[in-house]
Amino acid sequence: MCKNTEKQIFDYLSENLSPKKLEHSYYVAMLAVELASKHTLDKVKAQTAGLLHDCAKFMTDEYFIDFFKKRNKTFKNFKGIIKFRPTFYTLCGRNCCARKI
Protein backbone atom coordinates (compact mmCIF):
# COMPACT_ATOMS: atom_id res chain seq x y z
CA MET A 1 0.00 0.00 0.00
CA CYS A 2 1.45 3.37 -0.90
CA LYS A 3 2.23 5.65 2.03
CA ASN A 4 -0.32 8.28 0.96
CA THR A 5 -3.15 5.73 0.82
CA GLU A 6 -2.09 4.24 4.14
CA LYS A 7 -2.09 7.71 5.71
CA GLN A 8 -5.54 8.48 4.26
CA ILE A 9 -6.93 5.25 5.69
CA PHE A 10 -5.42 5.90 9.13
CA ASP A 11 -6.66 9.50 9.09
CA TYR A 12 -10.16 8.36 8.13
CA LEU A 13 -10.25 5.64 10.77
CA SER A 14 -8.84 7.97 13.42
CA GLU A 15 -11.65 10.43 12.77
CA ASN A 16 -14.45 7.85 12.62
CA LEU A 17 -13.55 5.04 15.02
CA SER A 18 -13.04 5.09 18.74
CA PRO A 19 -9.44 4.59 19.91
CA LYS A 20 -10.36 1.06 21.00
CA LYS A 21 -11.84 0.19 17.58
CA LEU A 22 -8.87 1.77 15.82
CA GLU A 23 -6.46 -0.34 17.87
CA HIS A 24 -8.59 -3.41 17.16
CA SER A 25 -8.51 -2.71 13.40
CA TYR A 26 -4.75 -2.25 13.53
CA TYR A 27 -4.26 -5.64 15.20
CA VAL A 28 -6.68 -7.31 12.80
CA ALA A 29 -4.62 -5.87 9.92
CA MET A 30 -1.41 -7.24 11.45
CA LEU A 31 -2.97 -10.68 11.85
CA ALA A 32 -4.36 -10.55 8.30
CA VAL A 33 -0.88 -9.81 6.93
CA GLU A 34 0.58 -12.70 8.92
CA LEU A 35 -2.09 -15.08 7.62
CA ALA A 36 -1.69 -13.84 4.04
CA SER A 37 2.04 -14.40 4.27
CA LYS A 38 1.59 -17.97 5.50
CA HIS A 39 -0.89 -18.72 2.72
CA THR A 40 1.01 -16.85 -0.03
CA LEU A 41 -1.78 -14.32 -0.53
CA ASP A 42 -1.60 -10.60 -1.22
CA LYS A 43 -0.39 -8.99 2.01
CA VAL A 44 -1.39 -5.47 0.96
CA LYS A 45 -4.98 -6.52 0.29
CA ALA A 46 -5.05 -8.40 3.57
CA GLN A 47 -3.73 -5.38 5.46
CA THR A 48 -6.28 -3.09 3.80
CA ALA A 49 -9.14 -5.48 4.56
CA GLY A 50 -8.02 -5.76 8.17
CA LEU A 51 -7.87 -2.01 8.59
CA LEU A 52 -11.22 -1.34 6.94
CA HIS A 53 -13.27 -4.26 8.21
CA ASP A 54 -15.07 -2.13 10.86
CA CYS A 55 -15.14 1.21 9.08
CA ALA A 56 -18.87 1.10 8.19
CA LYS A 57 -20.05 0.32 11.71
CA PHE A 58 -20.34 3.99 12.57
CA MET A 59 -22.50 4.75 9.51
CA THR A 60 -26.22 5.30 9.82
CA ASP A 61 -28.38 3.22 7.50
CA GLU A 62 -29.22 6.34 5.49
CA TYR A 63 -25.53 7.16 5.03
CA PHE A 64 -24.80 3.55 4.09
CA ILE A 65 -27.52 3.58 1.39
CA ASP A 66 -26.32 6.94 0.07
CA PHE A 67 -22.77 5.55 -0.05
CA PHE A 68 -23.91 2.89 -2.55
CA LYS A 69 -26.24 5.19 -4.48
CA LYS A 70 -23.33 7.49 -5.24
CA ARG A 71 -21.36 4.53 -6.63
CA ASN A 72 -24.28 3.10 -8.62
CA LYS A 73 -23.60 -0.41 -7.35
CA THR A 74 -25.89 -3.41 -7.21
CA PHE A 75 -26.28 -5.09 -3.82
CA LYS A 76 -24.98 -8.57 -4.54
CA ASN A 77 -25.05 -9.65 -0.91
CA PHE A 78 -28.22 -7.92 0.27
CA LYS A 79 -29.24 -10.77 2.61
CA GLY A 80 -25.87 -10.57 4.33
CA ILE A 81 -26.21 -6.82 4.74
CA ILE A 82 -29.68 -6.91 6.27
CA LYS A 83 -28.60 -9.63 8.69
CA PHE A 84 -26.40 -7.04 10.39
CA ARG A 85 -28.41 -3.91 9.54
CA PRO A 86 -32.11 -4.86 9.74
CA THR A 87 -33.43 -1.34 9.29
CA PHE A 88 -31.56 -1.16 6.00
CA TYR A 89 -34.21 -3.39 4.41
CA THR A 90 -37.00 -0.98 5.35
CA LEU A 91 -35.12 2.07 4.11
CA CYS A 92 -33.93 0.51 0.90
CA GLY A 93 -37.00 -1.43 -0.21
CA ARG A 94 -37.70 -5.04 -0.99
CA ASN A 95 -36.30 -5.07 -4.52
CA CYS A 96 -33.01 -3.49 -3.52
CA CYS A 97 -31.08 -6.70 -4.01
CA ALA A 98 -32.34 -7.11 -7.57
CA ARG A 99 -31.81 -3.58 -8.80
CA LYS A 100 -29.38 -0.75 -8.61
CA ILE A 101 -30.41 1.88 -6.08
Secondary structure, DSSP 8 states (H G I E B T S, - for coil): --HHHHHHHHHHHHHHS-HHHHHHHHHHHHHHHHHHHHTT--HHHHHHHHHHTTTTTTS-HHHHHHHHHHHT-B-TTHHHHHHH-HHHHHHH-GGGGGSB-
